Amino acid sequence: MKLQLDSFAAHLQQQLCSAYLISGDEPLLTGEAADAVRAKARASGFTEREVHFFDRGTDWDVVRTSVSSMSLFAEKRIVEVRLPTGKPGVSGARTLIDVVGSLGPDTLLLVLTGRLDRDAQNAEWVRTLESKGAWLAVWPIPSDRLVPWLKARAKRLDLNIGDDALELLADRIEGNLLAARQELEKLRLTVSDGRVSSEMVLASVADSARFDVSELSESLLEGDTARALRVLLGLKGEGVELPLVLWACIKAVRDLWTASHGESGGARSWQRHSAALEKGKRRAAALPYGRLAARAERADRMAKGRLRGDAWDELALLAADVCGRSALPLHSNLNERYG
């Protein structure tokens, strides 16, 4: 069966399938869905859990063996398969199809993948999991649904947040749901009666660190190279996760590109951000957006170990390029690809 995130909790209250496929690129939502399956399984007597990580070239026979072999203590167990790429290959696809067909009452199969493209969604192994178990496809929260999502999330934490504060928080996290959870949980610890105002959100953001990713975005929009590099160094020193910093850089580039085409930056751009963007409009049209995209991709690949180099150094070069102070030439192949 095909499941929706909104009704997933209700589904688990009613039944537990023998196999689940959870796909998507939202780590918070997919992680919580997987946790819900595990909790339901534990409540149903599945006390053992085996986790298998798979990538290209991995031997899938271990999954067959895991499913077919009896537990040493005859316990029910979860066999969890993590497949980041969503592409198990020929051998993996056949294994998953066979395994789903042979599941007994004492084994639950949980397959976790990244977002599945159209071809993968139509693959036989996905259709088999959907027909003999359940498939939950998790999609990003649309921008026009982010404020209602935050409101519902806040309600679960007994927080009463005003609409203006929700708008400000939505602009702060801009689709980063992990950051949203962190901010809401921090607010729950800092307010006594559960009521949260815009001023409290601003204070919470200001107290989160000496340097802040939103400050980096503003520096990039304004073209303040020295400040941007100082903030970037501070974020690195404070241990801020590199993907969040890269996201802030990409968002600034996207806002400048939008401004260069005469489009609105969105309804939730609050005062400080808007002022920085107004300054950035003066140079937005002249920025080399192909080069900036290439820099961002290089930083992402370095962070994932797919390209030699220091991702933080590449972010510094990206920041200099965004501010109009190019420091080093870009690799010619990437220039050709993105220029």
Backbone hydrogen bonds, N-H to C=O, Kabsch-Sander energy under -0.5 kcal/mol:
donor,donor_aa,acceptor,acceptor_aa,energy
3,L,1,M,-0.5
3,L,135,W,-2.9
7,S,4,Q,-0.7
8,F,5,L,-1.1
9,A,5,L,-0.5
11,H,7,S,-2.0
12,L,8,F,-2.2
13,Q,9,A,-1.5
14,Q,10,A,-1.1
14,Q,11,H,-0.7
15,Q,11,H,-2.3
20,Y,109,L,-2.6
21,L,134,A,-2.5
22,I,111,V,-2.8
23,S,21,L,-0.5
23,S,136,L,-2.2
24,G,113,T,-0.9
30,T,26,E,-2.8
31,G,27,P,-1.9
32,E,28,L,-2.2
33,A,29,L,-2.1
34,A,30,T,-2.4
35,D,31,G,-2.2
36,A,32,E,-2.0
37,V,33,A,-1.8
38,R,34,A,-2.4
39,A,35,D,-2.6
40,K,36,A,-2.2
41,A,37,V,-2.6
42,R,38,R,-2.8
43,A,39,A,-2.2
44,S,40,K,-1.0
44,S,41,A,-0.5
45,G,42,R,-1.7
46,F,41,A,-2.7
47,T,45,G,-1.4
47,T,76,K,-0.7
48,E,76,K,-2.1
50,E,78,I,-3.0
52,H,80,E,-2.9
54,F,82,R,-2.5
58,T,55,D,-1.9
60,W,58,T,-0.7
62,V,59,D,-0.9
63,V,60,W,-1.2
64,R,60,W,-1.3
65,T,61,D,-2.6
66,S,62,V,-2.2
67,V,63,V,-2.5
68,S,64,R,-2.4
69,S,65,T,-2.1
74,A,71,S,-1.4
76,K,45,G,-0.7
77,R,106,D,-2.5
78,I,48,E,-2.6
79,V,108,L,-3.1
80,E,50,E,-3.7
80,E,78,I,-0.7
81,V,79,V,-0.5
81,V,110,L,-3.0
82,R,52,H,-3.1
82,R,80,E,-0.5
83,L,81,V,-0.6
83,L,112,L,-3.5
86,G,83,L,-1.1
92,G,88,P,-1.0
93,A,89,G,-2.6
94,R,90,V,-2.2
95,T,91,S,-2.2
96,L,92,G,-2.6
97,I,93,A,-2.2
98,D,94,R,-2.5
99,V,95,T,-3.0
100,V,96,L,-2.4
101,G,97,I,-1.5
102,S,98,D,-0.9
102,S,99,V,-0.9
103,L,99,V,-0.5
103,L,100,V,-0.8
107,T,104,G,-1.5
108,L,77,R,-2.2
109,L,18,S,-2.5
110,L,79,V,-2.4
110,L,108,L,-0.5
111,V,20,Y,-3.2
112,L,81,V,-3.0
112,L,110,L,-0.5
113,T,22,I,-2.3
114,G,83,L,-0.9
114,G,84,P,-0.7
117,D,115,R,-0.5
121,Q,117,D,-2.4
122,N,118,R,-1.1
123,A,120,A,-1.4
127,R,123,A,-2.3
128,T,124,E,-2.5
129,L,125,W,-1.9
130,E,126,V,-2.4
131,S,127,R,-2.4
132,K,128,T,-2.6
133,G,129,L,-1.4
134,A,19,A,-1.4
135,W,1,M,-2.6
136,L,21,L,-3.2
137,A,3,L,-0.8
137,A,135,W,-0.6
138,V,23,S,-3.4
138,V,136,L,-0.6
139,W,137,A,-0.5
145,R,142,P,-1.9
146,L,142,P,-0.6
146,L,143,S,-0.8
149,W,145,R,-2.0
150,L,146,L,-2.6
151,K,147,V,-2.5
152,A,148,P,-2.4
153,R,149,W,-2.4
154,A,150,L,-2.7
155,K,151,K,-2.1
156,R,152,A,-1.6
157,L,153,R,-0.8
157,L,154,A,-0.8
158,D,155,K,-1.8
159,L,154,A,-2.6
160,N,194,G,-3.9
161,I,159,L,-0.7
162,G,196,V,-1.7
166,L,162,G,-2.3
167,E,163,D,-2.4
168,L,164,D,-2.2
169,L,165,A,-2.5
170,A,166,L,-2.6
171,D,167,E,-2.0
172,R,168,L,-1.9
173,I,169,L,-2.3
174,E,170,A,-2.5
176,N,173,I,-2.2
177,L,175,G,-1.2
180,A,176,N,-1.8
181,R,177,L,-2.5
182,Q,178,L,-2.0
183,E,179,A,-2.5
184,L,180,A,-2.5
185,E,181,R,-2.5
186,K,182,Q,-2.0
187,L,183,E,-2.3
188,R,184,L,-2.1
189,L,185,E,-1.2
190,T,186,K,-0.9
190,T,187,L,-0.5
191,V,187,L,-1.5
196,V,160,N,-2.5
201,V,197,S,-1.8
202,L,198,S,-2.4
203,A,199,E,-2.3
204,S,200,M,-2.4
205,V,201,V,-2.5
206,A,202,L,-2.4
207,D,203,A,-1.9
208,S,204,S,-0.7
208,S,205,V,-0.8
216,L,212,D,-1.5
217,S,213,V,-2.2
218,E,214,S,-2.2
219,S,215,E,-2.1
220,L,216,L,-2.2
221,L,217,S,-2.6
222,E,218,E,-2.4
223,G,219,S,-1.2
224,D,219,S,-2.2
225,T,223,G,-1.3
228,A,224,D,-2.5
229,L,225,T,-2.5
230,R,226,A,-1.9
231,V,227,R,-2.8
232,L,228,A,-2.5
233,L,229,L,-2.2
234,G,230,R,-2.0
235,L,231,V,-2.7
236,K,232,L,-2.1
237,G,233,L,-2.3
238,E,234,G,-1.9
239,G,236,K,-1.2
240,V,235,L,-2.2
244,L,241,E,-0.7
245,V,241,E,-1.5
246,L,242,L,-2.9
247,W,243,P,-2.3
248,A,244,L,-1.8
249,C,245,V,-1.9
250,I,246,L,-2.7
251,K,247,W,-2.6
252,A,248,A,-1.9
253,V,249,C,-2.1
254,R,250,I,-2.8
255,D,251,K,-2.6
256,L,252,A,-2.2
257,W,253,V,-2.6
258,T,254,R,-2.5
259,A,255,D,-2.3
260,S,256,L,-2.3
261,H,257,W,-0.9
261,H,258,T,-0.7
262,G,259,A,-1.6
263,E,258,T,-2.3
269,S,266,G,-1.2
270,W,268,R,-0.7
274,S,270,W,-2.7
275,A,271,Q,-2.3
276,A,272,R,-1.8
277,L,273,H,-2.3
278,E,274,S,-2.1
279,K,275,A,-1.4
280,G,276,A,-1.9
281,K,277,L,-1.6
282,R,279,K,-1.0
283,R,280,G,-1.4
284,A,280,G,-1.1
285,A,281,K,-0.6
286,A,283,R,-0.9
287,L,283,R,-0.5
287,L,284,A,-1.2
289,Y,287,L,-1.5
292,L,288,P,-2.2
293,A,289,Y,-2.3
294,A,290,G,-1.9
295,R,291,R,-2.5
296,A,292,L,-2.4
297,E,293,A,-2.2
298,R,294,A,-2.5
299,A,295,R,-2.4
300,D,296,A,-2.2
301,R,297,E,-2.7
302,M,298,R,-2.5
303,A,299,A,-2.4
304,K,300,D,-1.4
305,G,302,M,-1.3
306,R,301,R,-2.9
307,L,301,R,-0.8
311,A,309,G,-0.6
314,E,310,D,-2.0
315,L,311,A,-2.1
316,A,312,W,-1.8
317,L,313,D,-1.9
318,L,314,E,-2.4
319,A,315,L,-2.8
320,A,316,A,-2.1
321,D,317,L,-2.2
322,V,318,L,-2.6
323,C,319,A,-2.0
324,G,321,D,-1.3
325,R,320,A,-3.4
335,N,331,H,-2.0
336,E,332,S,-2.3
337,R,333,N,-1.8
338,Y,334,L,-2.5
339,G,335,N,-2.7
